[in-house]
Amino acid sequence: MPRYNIVDGQRVQFTEQQEAEFNELQRQYPAQLLGLQSVQVREERDARLAETDWMASSDLTMPSEWASYRSSLRDVPSQAGFPNTITWPTKPS
């Protein structure tokens, strides 16, 4: 199916080069989207870790449930569905 641009208000069919460039962009899109999703999930994970950084101070003893929570957050990128399906660990109360 041919593709078109609008040039000076007129519909103009893509050139072969434009078709090739468009096809390449479409081919690359899934990988780029996956990369962006990975960045967003890691940013969320980092924010959740930052909320508990004060517990990792050397003069505090971190309760085991918090240590486990932080460890689970660090393991988020290794989850099978990453970055599309994430099971966030439950924050201890």
KADA-V526585 format. One record per helix or strand. SS is the DSSP state (@ for helix, = for strand). FROM is the first residue (numbers start at 1). LEN is the number of residues. If there is no record, write none. Layout:
# KADA-V526585
ss: (SS/SS)
from: (FROM/FROM)
len: (LEN/LEN)
This chain:
# KADA-V526585
ss: (=/=/@/@/@/@)
from: (4/10/16/53/64/76)
len: (4/4/36/4/11/3)
